[in-house]
Amino acid sequence: MPTEHHPPSIGVVIPLHNQLDYTRLCLESLFRTGPRDGRHVVVDNASSDGTGDYLRQQAGLVVVANTENRGCAAAWNQGVLKAASEWTMIINNDIVLTMGWWQALTEAAERWNLDIVSPAMREGPLNYDIEYYARDFTADMQHVIRPGVACGACFMVHRRVFEQIGMFDENFRIGQFEDTDFFRRASFAGFRLGIVGCGFLHHFGSVTQDAIRSTWVEKPYAAENRAYYNAKWRLTWWKRFILRRKTKAQHLIWRRLERLRHKHTLKERWVKGRLLYD
C-alpha cells in the first residue's frame, strides 16, 4: 500500500529589534501566505517601540522576548531551536512574502537538490502591486537558479545542515557576516545552496541594521565582524581581492544572462525612480 506523501514541516524565524511598522507588514504577509501547520517564531531583541505589546496580541506566534539585543546570530539560533522543523525559513522583519513562496521553495529544493535556498527579491519601496508582479516574475523566472549562493535577508535551511555544521556563530555581534560565515561553512561541508526564481518576495532593505548603525555608540560592530570573519577564514588581502573579482564576474554573467533571456534578474532594486538589476 503506498504511503501518503506529507509536505515537509516548515518553521519561520523572524528576528527583530524595533521597526514595528515593518514587522506588522511582514507578519500580515506571513499569516496570509504561510503554511497553516507551520510554526512561526519571532525573536524580539529588546524592542522599545511597542513591538512587544503588538506581538503579545497576535495569535499563532511563538515569541521569544530577549531583555537585551543579543544580535542576529543569537536570535537566529533561538528561533531555529524553537521552530524545531524540517525546514527553517529565516527572514528579516522588513520582508513582505507573496503567495506560494513556501511551496515554490520546497519544490525548488527537491528539483535542484538544495539544502539552503533563497527566493528572488525586489528591494526598495513597496511602490508596485506585489502579488501581480510576483505572478508575472515567477512565471518568467521559474526555471532560473543561481547555484552556490544564498541571501541573508531570506533563506530556508534543511535541518540536516544544522545537524552537521552546527548553528550560527554568535561571535558576530549585532549583525553582519553571520550569514556569510554560515553559507561558507555549509558550502565547504558539501551542502548545496541556490537562489531560485520560482519564489519572490519584497525586501525594504536592511532597515533594522541601518537604524542600529545610526544610534550605535560603541566601536563599529561591522568592522569588528569583518575582521573576525577574515581572521576565522584566514582571508588575506590577496585572497579577498581574488574572491571579490571572481564573485563580481560571476554575478555579471548571471545578471546579463537573466536580463537577456527573461528581462528580469533574481535581485532587483528600485533606486531613485528606476529599477536596477543585480
C-alpha positions as CSV (number, residue, x, y, z in Angstrom):
1,M,0.0,0.0,0.0
2,P,1.6,3.3,-1.0
3,T,2.4,5.7,1.8
4,E,0.7,9.1,1.9
5,H,3.0,12.0,1.0
6,H,3.1,14.8,3.5
7,P,4.7,18.2,2.8
8,P,7.8,18.9,4.9
9,S,7.3,20.8,8.1
10,I,8.3,24.4,7.9
11,G,9.2,26.8,10.7
12,V,9.6,30.6,10.1
13,V,12.0,32.6,12.2
14,I,11.9,36.4,12.3
15,P,14.5,38.2,14.5
16,L,13.7,41.9,15.1
17,H,14.6,45.0,17.0
18,N,12.0,47.8,16.9
19,Q,10.7,48.8,13.4
20,L,7.1,47.9,14.4
21,D,5.5,49.1,11.1
22,Y,7.7,46.8,9.1
23,T,7.1,43.9,11.5
24,R,3.4,44.4,11.1
25,L,3.6,44.2,7.3
26,C,5.9,41.2,7.5
27,L,3.6,39.2,9.9
28,E,0.5,40.1,7.9
29,S,2.0,38.7,4.8
30,L,3.2,35.6,6.7
31,F,-0.3,34.9,8.2
32,R,-1.8,35.3,4.7
33,T,0.7,33.2,2.7
34,G,2.4,30.8,5.2
35,P,1.7,27.2,5.8
36,R,-1.2,26.7,8.2
37,D,0.6,24.0,10.1
38,G,3.9,25.9,10.2
39,R,5.5,27.2,13.4
40,H,6.1,31.0,13.4
41,V,8.8,32.1,15.8
42,V,9.5,35.8,16.4
43,V,12.6,36.7,18.4
44,D,12.3,40.2,19.9
45,N,15.7,41.7,20.7
46,A,14.6,44.1,23.4
47,S,12.4,46.3,21.2
48,S,11.3,49.6,22.9
49,D,8.7,50.9,20.3
50,G,5.6,48.9,21.3
51,T,6.6,45.8,19.4
52,G,6.3,43.6,22.5
53,D,2.7,44.6,23.1
54,Y,1.9,44.1,19.4
55,L,3.4,40.6,19.4
56,R,1.5,39.5,22.5
57,Q,-1.7,40.3,20.7
58,Q,-1.0,38.0,17.8
59,A,-2.4,34.5,17.8
60,G,-0.3,31.7,16.4
61,L,3.1,33.1,17.2
62,V,5.9,31.7,19.4
63,V,7.5,34.8,20.9
64,V,11.0,34.8,22.4
65,A,11.5,38.1,24.2
66,N,15.1,39.0,25.0
67,T,15.8,41.6,27.6
68,E,18.8,42.9,25.6
69,N,19.8,43.0,22.0
70,R,21.6,39.7,21.6
71,G,22.3,40.2,17.9
72,C,21.2,38.5,14.8
73,A,23.1,35.2,15.2
74,A,21.9,34.5,18.7
75,A,18.3,35.4,17.7
76,W,18.5,33.0,14.7
77,N,19.8,30.2,17.0
78,Q,17.0,30.8,19.5
79,G,14.4,30.8,16.7
80,V,15.8,27.6,15.0
81,L,15.7,25.7,18.2
82,K,12.1,26.9,18.9
83,A,10.9,26.1,15.4
84,A,12.3,22.5,15.6
85,S,11.2,21.9,11.9
86,E,12.5,20.0,9.0
87,W,12.9,23.3,7.0
88,T,13.5,26.6,8.8
89,M,12.8,29.8,6.9
90,I,14.8,32.8,8.3
91,I,13.6,36.2,7.2
92,N,14.2,39.8,8.1
93,N,11.3,41.7,9.6
94,D,11.3,44.1,6.6
95,I,10.2,41.3,4.3
96,V,6.8,41.0,2.6
97,L,6.1,37.5,1.4
98,T,3.9,36.5,-1.5
99,M,1.5,33.7,-2.2
100,G,3.1,30.3,-2.9
101,W,6.5,31.1,-1.5
102,W,6.9,28.0,0.7
103,Q,5.6,25.6,-1.9
104,A,7.9,27.1,-4.5
105,L,11.0,26.9,-2.3
106,T,10.4,23.3,-1.1
107,E,9.8,22.2,-4.7
108,A,12.9,24.0,-5.9
109,A,14.9,22.4,-3.2
110,E,13.8,19.0,-4.3
111,R,14.2,19.8,-8.0
112,W,17.8,21.0,-7.6
113,N,18.7,19.0,-4.6
114,L,19.3,22.1,-2.4
115,D,20.0,22.3,1.3
116,I,19.8,26.1,1.6
117,V,17.5,28.0,-0.8
118,S,16.6,31.7,-1.2
119,P,13.8,33.2,-3.3
120,A,14.2,36.1,-5.8
121,M,13.5,39.6,-4.4
122,R,13.0,43.2,-5.2
123,E,14.4,45.8,-2.8
124,G,13.3,49.4,-2.1
125,P,9.9,51.0,-1.6
126,L,6.8,48.9,-2.0
127,N,5.5,51.1,-4.8
128,Y,4.0,48.4,-7.0
129,D,1.3,45.6,-7.0
130,I,3.4,43.0,-5.4
131,E,1.1,40.0,-6.0
132,Y,0.6,40.8,-9.6
133,Y,4.4,41.4,-10.1
134,A,5.2,38.2,-8.3
135,R,3.0,36.1,-10.5
136,D,4.5,37.7,-13.7
137,F,8.0,37.4,-12.3
138,T,7.8,33.8,-11.2
139,A,6.1,32.7,-14.4
140,D,9.1,34.0,-16.4
141,M,11.8,33.0,-13.9
142,Q,10.6,29.7,-12.5
143,H,13.5,27.7,-14.0
144,V,16.2,30.2,-13.2
145,I,18.8,29.4,-10.4
146,R,22.0,30.9,-9.2
147,P,23.7,27.9,-7.7
148,G,26.2,28.1,-4.8
149,V,24.8,31.2,-3.2
150,A,22.0,32.3,-0.8
151,C,20.7,35.6,0.5
152,G,20.9,36.5,4.2
153,A,17.7,38.5,4.1
154,C,15.7,35.4,3.5
155,F,16.9,31.8,3.3
156,M,15.4,28.4,4.1
157,V,17.6,25.7,5.6
158,H,17.1,22.0,6.0
159,R,17.7,20.6,9.5
160,R,20.4,18.3,8.2
161,V,22.6,21.4,7.7
162,F,22.4,22.4,11.4
163,E,22.9,18.8,12.5
164,Q,26.2,18.6,10.6
165,I,27.8,22.0,10.8
166,G,26.1,23.5,13.9
167,M,24.3,26.7,14.5
168,F,25.2,30.4,13.7
169,D,28.4,31.8,15.1
170,E,27.4,34.2,17.9
171,N,30.8,35.8,17.9
172,F,29.4,38.0,15.2
173,R,28.0,41.0,17.2
174,I,24.6,42.5,16.4
175,G,24.5,41.7,12.7
176,Q,26.6,41.2,9.5
177,F,28.8,38.3,8.3
178,E,27.0,35.7,10.4
179,D,25.1,34.7,7.3
180,T,28.1,34.7,5.0
181,D,30.0,32.6,7.5
182,F,27.2,30.1,7.8
183,F,26.8,29.8,4.0
184,R,30.6,29.3,3.6
185,R,30.6,26.6,6.3
186,A,27.7,24.8,4.7
187,S,29.3,25.0,1.2
188,F,32.6,23.7,2.5
189,A,30.7,20.8,4.1
190,G,29.3,19.8,0.8
191,F,25.8,21.2,1.1
192,R,24.1,22.8,-1.9
193,L,22.9,26.4,-2.0
194,G,20.8,28.3,-4.5
195,I,18.8,31.4,-5.2
196,V,15.7,30.5,-7.3
197,G,13.3,32.4,-9.4
198,C,10.2,30.4,-8.7
199,G,9.7,32.2,-5.4
200,F,9.5,36.0,-5.0
201,L,9.3,38.5,-2.1
202,H,9.8,42.1,-1.4
203,H,12.6,43.4,0.9
204,F,12.6,47.0,2.0
205,G,16.3,46.8,2.7
206,S,18.1,46.4,6.0
207,V,16.0,48.9,7.9
208,T,16.9,47.4,11.3
209,Q,20.7,47.4,10.6
210,D,20.5,51.0,9.3
211,A,18.6,52.2,12.4
212,I,21.1,50.5,14.7
213,R,24.1,51.9,12.9
214,S,22.7,55.4,13.2
215,T,22.5,55.2,17.0
216,W,25.4,52.8,17.9
217,V,27.8,54.5,20.2
218,E,30.3,51.7,20.8
219,K,33.0,50.6,18.4
220,P,31.7,49.8,15.0
221,Y,30.4,46.2,15.1
222,A,30.5,45.9,11.3
223,A,34.3,46.4,11.2
224,E,34.8,44.1,14.1
225,N,32.7,41.4,12.5
226,R,34.6,41.8,9.2
227,A,37.9,41.4,11.0
228,Y,36.7,38.4,12.9
229,Y,35.4,36.8,9.7
230,N,38.6,37.4,7.8
231,A,40.7,36.0,10.6
232,K,38.5,33.0,11.1
233,W,38.8,32.0,7.4
234,R,42.4,33.2,7.1
235,L,41.4,35.6,4.3
236,T,44.4,37.7,3.5
237,W,44.1,40.9,1.4
238,W,45.1,39.0,-1.7
239,K,42.6,36.2,-1.1
240,R,39.9,38.7,-0.5
241,F,40.8,40.6,-3.7
242,I,40.7,37.4,-5.8
243,L,37.4,36.3,-4.2
244,R,35.8,39.8,-4.9
245,R,36.9,39.6,-8.5
246,K,35.5,36.1,-9.0
247,T,32.2,37.0,-7.3
248,K,31.8,40.1,-9.3
249,A,32.5,38.3,-12.5
250,Q,30.0,35.5,-11.7
251,H,27.3,38.0,-10.8
252,L,27.9,39.9,-14.0
253,I,27.4,36.7,-16.0
254,W,24.2,35.8,-14.1
255,R,22.8,39.3,-14.4
256,R,23.4,39.6,-18.2
257,L,22.0,36.1,-19.0
258,E,18.9,36.6,-16.9
259,R,18.2,40.0,-18.4
260,L,18.8,38.7,-21.9
261,R,16.6,35.7,-21.5
262,H,13.9,36.9,-19.1
263,K,14.1,40.7,-18.8
264,H,14.4,40.2,-15.1
265,T,17.1,39.3,-12.6
266,L,16.8,37.4,-9.4
267,K,17.6,40.5,-7.4
268,E,16.1,43.9,-8.4
269,R,16.3,47.2,-6.7
270,W,14.3,50.4,-7.0
271,V,16.7,53.3,-6.7
272,K,16.0,57.0,-7.4
273,G,13.0,56.4,-9.6
274,R,14.2,53.4,-11.6
275,L,14.6,49.7,-11.4
276,L,18.1,48.3,-11.2
277,Y,19.2,44.8,-11.9
278,D,21.7,43.0,-9.7
